[in-house]
Amino acid sequence: MASTVKCKCGAEYIRRDTKFLAKHKGNAFCEDCGTMLESWESTHVPSFEHIERGAAAYAEESTWG
């Protein structure tokens, strides 16, 4: 099942779970601002597909000159 996750910077991600037999531990961070989206230690491991850029990405792009 997929859901939409929005970072505080405005970036959006599609979040999907994959089930494993053993627990996995990890973290996911926003590609635009670096904020932690989620931390886990579970047999249900999320993956995040970046679908919308956030304000941090637009601010960085405007300084490229």
Biopython code that builds the backbone (N, CA, C, O; Angstrom):
import numpy as np
from Bio.PDB.StructureBuilder import StructureBuilder

atoms = [
    (1, "MET", "N", (0.843, -1.179, 0.000)),
    (1, "MET", "CA", (0.000, 0.000, 0.000)),
    (1, "MET", "C", (0.888, 1.243, 0.000)),
    (1, "MET", "O", (1.889, 1.290, 0.716)),
    (2, "ALA", "N", (0.538, 2.221, -0.777)),
    (2, "ALA", "CA", (1.322, 3.448, -0.880)),
    (2, "ALA", "C", (0.586, 4.597, -0.196)),
    (2, "ALA", "O", (-0.644, 4.646, -0.160)),
    (3, "SER", "N", (1.382, 5.520, 0.345)),
    (3, "SER", "CA", (0.832, 6.730, 0.935)),
    (3, "SER", "C", (1.736, 7.894, 0.551)),
    (3, "SER", "O", (2.861, 7.690, 0.094)),
    (4, "THR", "N", (1.245, 9.103, 0.735)),
    (4, "THR", "CA", (2.027, 10.290, 0.431)),
    (4, "THR", "C", (2.556, 10.881, 1.731)),
    (4, "THR", "O", (1.822, 11.022, 2.710)),
    (5, "VAL", "N", (3.846, 11.225, 1.724)),
    (5, "VAL", "CA", (4.499, 11.834, 2.887)),
    (5, "VAL", "C", (5.007, 13.200, 2.456)),
    (5, "VAL", "O", (5.597, 13.337, 1.384)),
    (6, "LYS", "N", (4.780, 14.214, 3.287)),
    (6, "LYS", "CA", (5.228, 15.563, 2.978)),
    (6, "LYS", "C", (6.222, 16.019, 4.046)),
    (6, "LYS", "O", (5.941, 15.942, 5.242)),
    (7, "CYS", "N", (7.375, 16.491, 3.604)),
    (7, "CYS", "CA", (8.396, 17.018, 4.504)),
    (7, "CYS", "C", (8.015, 18.445, 4.904)),
    (7, "CYS", "O", (7.182, 19.078, 4.256)),
    (8, "LYS", "N", (8.627, 18.939, 5.965)),
    (8, "LYS", "CA", (8.338, 20.305, 6.409)),
    (8, "LYS", "C", (8.767, 21.358, 5.385)),
    (8, "LYS", "O", (8.270, 22.483, 5.416)),
    (9, "CYS", "N", (9.693, 21.003, 4.470)),
    (9, "CYS", "CA", (10.140, 21.948, 3.441)),
    (9, "CYS", "C", (9.201, 21.968, 2.239)),
    (9, "CYS", "O", (9.353, 22.800, 1.345)),
    (10, "GLY", "N", (8.231, 21.054, 2.215)),
    (10, "GLY", "CA", (7.274, 21.003, 1.125)),
    (10, "GLY", "C", (7.517, 19.879, 0.135)),
    (10, "GLY", "O", (6.672, 19.618, -0.721)),
    (11, "ALA", "N", (8.668, 19.202, 0.237)),
    (11, "ALA", "CA", (8.936, 18.062, -0.651)),
    (11, "ALA", "C", (7.928, 16.951, -0.372)),
    (11, "ALA", "O", (7.519, 16.735, 0.768)),
    (12, "GLU", "N", (7.539, 16.258, -1.430)),
    (12, "GLU", "CA", (6.585, 15.160, -1.277)),
    (12, "GLU", "C", (7.186, 13.853, -1.769)),
    (12, "GLU", "O", (7.973, 13.823, -2.715)),
    (13, "TYR", "N", (6.796, 12.782, -1.104)),
    (13, "TYR", "CA", (7.296, 11.442, -1.399)),
    (13, "TYR", "C", (6.149, 10.458, -1.405)),
    (13, "TYR", "O", (5.181, 10.616, -0.662)),
    (14, "ILE", "N", (6.259, 9.435, -2.250)),
    (14, "ILE", "CA", (5.365, 8.285, -2.153)),
    (14, "ILE", "C", (6.085, 7.267, -1.280)),
    (14, "ILE", "O", (7.226, 6.897, -1.556)),
    (15, "ARG", "N", (5.415, 6.820, -0.228)),
    (15, "ARG", "CA", (5.994, 5.873, 0.729)),
    (15, "ARG", "C", (5.344, 4.509, 0.515)),
    (15, "ARG", "O", (4.120, 4.379, 0.486)),
    (16, "ARG", "N", (6.204, 3.492, 0.367)),
    (16, "ARG", "CA", (5.734, 2.114, 0.215)),
    (16, "ARG", "C", (6.479, 1.231, 1.215)),
    (16, "ARG", "O", (7.633, 1.499, 1.549)),
    (17, "ASP", "N", (5.818, 0.185, 1.687)),
    (17, "ASP", "CA", (6.437, -0.777, 2.603)),
    (17, "ASP", "C", (6.772, -2.066, 1.881)),
    (17, "ASP", "O", (6.028, -2.520, 1.012)),
    (18, "THR", "N", (7.905, -2.651, 2.251)),
    (18, "THR", "CA", (8.285, -3.982, 1.817)),
    (18, "THR", "C", (8.450, -4.831, 3.069)),
    (18, "THR", "O", (9.096, -4.409, 4.028)),
    (19, "LYS", "N", (7.865, -6.032, 3.065)),
    (19, "LYS", "CA", (7.939, -6.915, 4.231)),
    (19, "LYS", "C", (9.104, -7.879, 4.078)),
    (19, "LYS", "O", (9.270, -8.510, 3.034)),
    (20, "PHE", "N", (9.913, -7.988, 5.135)),
    (20, "PHE", "CA", (11.038, -8.914, 5.202)),
    (20, "PHE", "C", (10.826, -9.887, 6.354)),
    (20, "PHE", "O", (10.027, -9.625, 7.252)),
    (21, "LEU", "N", (11.535, -11.002, 6.331)),
    (21, "LEU", "CA", (11.439, -11.971, 7.420)),
    (21, "LEU", "C", (12.219, -11.518, 8.650)),
    (21, "LEU", "O", (11.813, -11.789, 9.781)),
    (22, "ALA", "N", (13.329, -10.836, 8.433)),
    (22, "ALA", "CA", (14.158, -10.344, 9.533)),
    (22, "ALA", "C", (14.009, -8.825, 9.655)),
    (22, "ALA", "O", (13.692, -8.140, 8.682)),
    (23, "LYS", "N", (14.241, -8.318, 10.850)),
    (23, "LYS", "CA", (14.163, -6.873, 11.073)),
    (23, "LYS", "C", (15.287, -6.145, 10.348)),
    (23, "LYS", "O", (16.410, -6.641, 10.251)),
    (24, "HIS", "N", (14.967, -4.973, 9.847)),
    (24, "HIS", "CA", (15.932, -4.066, 9.234)),
    (24, "HIS", "C", (15.880, -2.757, 10.000)),
    (24, "HIS", "O", (14.829, -2.353, 10.497)),
    (25, "LYS", "N", (17.014, -2.110, 10.089)),
    (25, "LYS", "CA", (17.099, -0.828, 10.785)),
    (25, "LYS", "C", (17.585, 0.220, 9.794)),
    (25, "LYS", "O", (18.489, -0.048, 9.002)),
    (26, "GLY", "N", (16.997, 1.402, 9.830)),
    (26, "GLY", "CA", (17.443, 2.441, 8.920)),
    (26, "GLY", "C", (16.741, 3.762, 9.123)),
    (26, "GLY", "O", (15.890, 3.909, 10.001)),
    (27, "ASN", "N", (17.111, 4.720, 8.296)),
    (27, "ASN", "CA", (16.552, 6.067, 8.318)),
    (27, "ASN", "C", (16.346, 6.525, 6.890)),
    (27, "ASN", "O", (17.042, 6.080, 5.977)),
    (28, "ALA", "N", (15.387, 7.416, 6.701)),
    (28, "ALA", "CA", (15.178, 8.061, 5.403)),
    (28, "ALA", "C", (15.212, 9.569, 5.631)),
    (28, "ALA", "O", (14.620, 10.085, 6.579)),
    (29, "PHE", "N", (15.920, 10.261, 4.737)),
    (29, "PHE", "CA", (16.069, 11.705, 4.851)),
    (29, "PHE", "C", (15.548, 12.390, 3.603)),
    (29, "PHE", "O", (15.595, 11.828, 2.509)),
    (30, "CYS", "N", (15.051, 13.605, 3.770)),
    (30, "CYS", "CA", (14.574, 14.403, 2.652)),
    (30, "CYS", "C", (15.739, 14.728, 1.727)),
    (30, "CYS", "O", (16.802, 15.149, 2.182)),
    (31, "GLU", "N", (15.533, 14.532, 0.428)),
    (31, "GLU", "CA", (16.571, 14.814, -0.565)),
    (31, "GLU", "C", (16.823, 16.314, -0.730)),
    (31, "GLU", "O", (17.887, 16.718, -1.199)),
    (32, "ASP", "N", (15.854, 17.132, -0.348)),
    (32, "ASP", "CA", (15.971, 18.574, -0.555)),
    (32, "ASP", "C", (16.563, 19.315, 0.641)),
    (32, "ASP", "O", (17.409, 20.192, 0.464)),
    (33, "CYS", "N", (16.127, 18.972, 1.864)),
    (33, "CYS", "CA", (16.580, 19.742, 3.033)),
    (33, "CYS", "C", (17.327, 18.915, 4.073)),
    (33, "CYS", "O", (17.920, 19.481, 4.991)),
    (34, "GLY", "N", (17.312, 17.588, 3.950)),
    (34, "GLY", "CA", (18.052, 16.729, 4.870)),
    (34, "GLY", "C", (17.309, 16.336, 6.134)),
    (34, "GLY", "O", (17.867, 15.623, 6.968)),
    (35, "THR", "N", (16.070, 16.775, 6.303)),
    (35, "THR", "CA", (15.280, 16.420, 7.484)),
    (35, "THR", "C", (14.976, 14.923, 7.468)),
    (35, "THR", "O", (14.691, 14.352, 6.415)),
    (36, "MET", "N", (15.038, 14.284, 8.653)),
    (36, "MET", "CA", (14.702, 12.863, 8.738)),
    (36, "MET", "C", (13.202, 12.691, 8.513)),
    (36, "MET", "O", (12.387, 13.301, 9.205)),
    (37, "LEU", "N", (12.851, 11.864, 7.549)),
    (37, "LEU", "CA", (11.454, 11.571, 7.267)),
    (37, "LEU", "C", (10.934, 10.461, 8.170)),
    (37, "LEU", "O", (9.801, 10.512, 8.650)),
    (38, "GLU", "N", (11.776, 9.458, 8.392)),
    (38, "GLU", "CA", (11.352, 8.310, 9.194)),
    (38, "GLU", "C", (12.564, 7.496, 9.619)),
    (38, "GLU", "O", (13.570, 7.429, 8.913)),
    (39, "SER", "N", (12.446, 6.883, 10.787)),
    (39, "SER", "CA", (13.444, 5.954, 11.299)),
    (39, "SER", "C", (12.714, 4.649, 11.601)),
    (39, "SER", "O", (11.574, 4.679, 12.064)),
    (40, "TRP", "N", (13.352, 3.498, 11.347)),
    (40, "TRP", "CA", (12.667, 2.233, 11.572)),
    (40, "TRP", "C", (13.623, 1.151, 12.039)),
    (40, "TRP", "O", (14.828, 1.203, 11.790)),
    (41, "GLU", "N", (13.060, 0.185, 12.711)),
    (41, "GLU", "CA", (13.690, -1.085, 13.065)),
    (41, "GLU", "C", (12.544, -2.089, 13.064)),
    (41, "GLU", "O", (11.887, -2.304, 14.082)),
    (42, "SER", "N", (12.315, -2.698, 11.908)),
    (42, "SER", "CA", (11.097, -3.454, 11.693)),
    (42, "SER", "C", (11.261, -4.437, 10.537)),
    (42, "SER", "O", (12.220, -4.364, 9.768)),
    (43, "THR", "N", (10.308, -5.353, 10.434)),
    (43, "THR", "CA", (10.246, -6.225, 9.262)),
    (43, "THR", "C", (9.525, -5.536, 8.104)),
    (43, "THR", "O", (9.576, -6.011, 6.970)),
    (44, "HIS", "N", (8.860, -4.428, 8.385)),
    (44, "HIS", "CA", (8.213, -3.603, 7.360)),
    (44, "HIS", "C", (9.129, -2.412, 7.082)),
    (44, "HIS", "O", (9.229, -1.491, 7.892)),
    (45, "VAL", "N", (9.790, -2.442, 5.934)),
    (45, "VAL", "CA", (10.792, -1.430, 5.596)),
    (45, "VAL", "C", (10.228, -0.476, 4.544)),
    (45, "VAL", "O", (9.803, -0.908, 3.473)),
    (46, "PRO", "N", (10.225, 0.828, 4.856)),
    (46, "PRO", "CA", (9.676, 1.789, 3.898)),
    (46, "PRO", "C", (10.669, 2.157, 2.805)),
    (46, "PRO", "O", (11.883, 2.087, 2.994)),
    (47, "SER", "N", (10.127, 2.548, 1.662)),
    (47, "SER", "CA", (10.928, 3.165, 0.608)),
    (47, "SER", "C", (10.213, 4.455, 0.227)),
    (47, "SER", "O", (8.991, 4.557, 0.333)),
    (48, "PHE", "N", (10.988, 5.434, -0.215)),
    (48, "PHE", "CA", (10.442, 6.756, -0.505)),
    (48, "PHE", "C", (10.814, 7.174, -1.922)),
    (48, "PHE", "O", (11.989, 7.177, -2.289)),
    (49, "GLU", "N", (9.809, 7.524, -2.712)),
    (49, "GLU", "CA", (10.016, 8.011, -4.072)),
    (49, "GLU", "C", (9.736, 9.515, -4.082)),
    (49, "GLU", "O", (8.623, 9.950, -3.791)),
    (50, "HIS", "N", (10.751, 10.294, -4.418)),
    (50, "HIS", "CA", (10.662, 11.757, -4.435)),
    (50, "HIS", "C", (9.791, 12.194, -5.610)),
    (50, "HIS", "O", (10.137, 11.933, -6.762)),
    (51, "ILE", "N", (8.657, 12.858, -5.335)),
    (51, "ILE", "CA", (7.747, 13.239, -6.414)),
    (51, "ILE", "C", (7.570, 14.750, -6.561)),
    (51, "ILE", "O", (7.089, 15.211, -7.596)),
    (52, "GLU", "N", (7.949, 15.531, -5.542)),
    (52, "GLU", "CA", (7.793, 16.987, -5.610)),
    (52, "GLU", "C", (8.911, 17.653, -4.822)),
    (52, "GLU", "O", (9.166, 17.309, -3.667)),
    (53, "ARG", "N", (9.576, 18.611, -5.464)),
    (53, "ARG", "CA", (10.666, 19.301, -4.770)),
    (53, "ARG", "C", (10.114, 20.250, -3.719)),
    (53, "ARG", "O", (9.014, 20.786, -3.850)),
    (54, "GLY", "N", (10.915, 20.442, -2.667)),
    (54, "GLY", "CA", (10.538, 21.342, -1.595)),
    (54, "GLY", "C", (11.208, 22.695, -1.740)),
    (54, "GLY", "O", (11.976, 22.921, -2.675)),
    (55, "ALA", "N", (10.919, 23.585, -0.819)),
    (55, "ALA", "CA", (11.444, 24.952, -0.853)),
    (55, "ALA", "C", (12.969, 24.982, -0.821)),
    (55, "ALA", "O", (13.568, 25.857, -1.446)),
    (56, "ALA", "N", (13.609, 24.063, -0.120)),
    (56, "ALA", "CA", (15.075, 24.041, -0.029)),
    (56, "ALA", "C", (15.702, 23.826, -1.404)),
    (56, "ALA", "O", (16.737, 24.419, -1.707)),
    (57, "ALA", "N", (15.100, 22.999, -2.225)),
    (57, "ALA", "CA", (15.629, 22.733, -3.568)),
    (57, "ALA", "C", (15.491, 23.968, -4.448)),
    (57, "ALA", "O", (16.392, 24.273, -5.230)),
    (58, "TYR", "N", (14.381, 24.677, -4.332)),
    (58, "TYR", "CA", (14.179, 25.889, -5.130)),
    (58, "TYR", "C", (15.126, 26.995, -4.687)),
    (58, "TYR", "O", (15.633, 27.741, -5.524)),
    (59, "ALA", "N", (15.373, 27.113, -3.388)),
    (59, "ALA", "CA", (16.294, 28.139, -2.883)),
    (59, "ALA", "C", (17.707, 27.864, -3.359)),
    (59, "ALA", "O", (18.415, 28.793, -3.747)),
    (60, "GLU", "N", (18.136, 26.607, -3.337)),
    (60, "GLU", "CA", (19.470, 26.227, -3.796)),
    (60, "GLU", "C", (19.617, 26.490, -5.290)),
    (60, "GLU", "O", (20.664, 26.960, -5.736)),
    (61, "GLU", "N", (18.581, 26.193, -6.064)),
    (61, "GLU", "CA", (18.614, 26.384, -7.505)),
    (61, "GLU", "C", (18.769, 27.873, -7.865)),
    (61, "GLU", "O", (19.443, 28.206, -8.840)),
    (62, "SER", "N", (18.157, 28.752, -7.092)),
    (62, "SER", "CA", (18.226, 30.197, -7.407)),
    (62, "SER", "C", (19.607, 30.790, -7.125)),
    (62, "SER", "O", (19.900, 31.887, -7.601)),
    (63, "THR", "N", (20.456, 30.107, -6.375)),
    (63, "THR", "CA", (21.804, 30.614, -6.073)),
    (63, "THR", "C", (22.837, 30.097, -7.075)),
    (63, "THR", "O", (24.016, 30.429, -6.950)),
    (64, "TRP", "N", (22.438, 29.302, -8.058)),
    (64, "TRP", "CA", (23.378, 28.728, -9.019)),
    (64, "TRP", "C", (23.905, 29.763, -10.017)),
    (64, "TRP", "O", (24.921, 29.522, -10.669)),
    (65, "GLY", "N", (23.253, 30.873, -10.140)),
    (65, "GLY", "CA", (23.667, 31.989, -10.898)),
    (65, "GLY", "C", (23.896, 31.944, -12.294)),
    (65, "GLY", "O", (24.257, 32.957, -12.894)),
]
sb = StructureBuilder()
sb.init_structure("model")
sb.init_model(0)
sb.init_chain("A")
sb.init_seg("    ")
for serial, (resi, resn, name, xyz) in enumerate(atoms, 1):
    if name == "N":
        sb.init_residue(resn, " ", resi, " ")
    sb.init_atom(name, np.array(xyz, "f"), 0.0, 1.0, " ", f" {name:<3s}", serial, name[0])
structure = sb.get_structure()
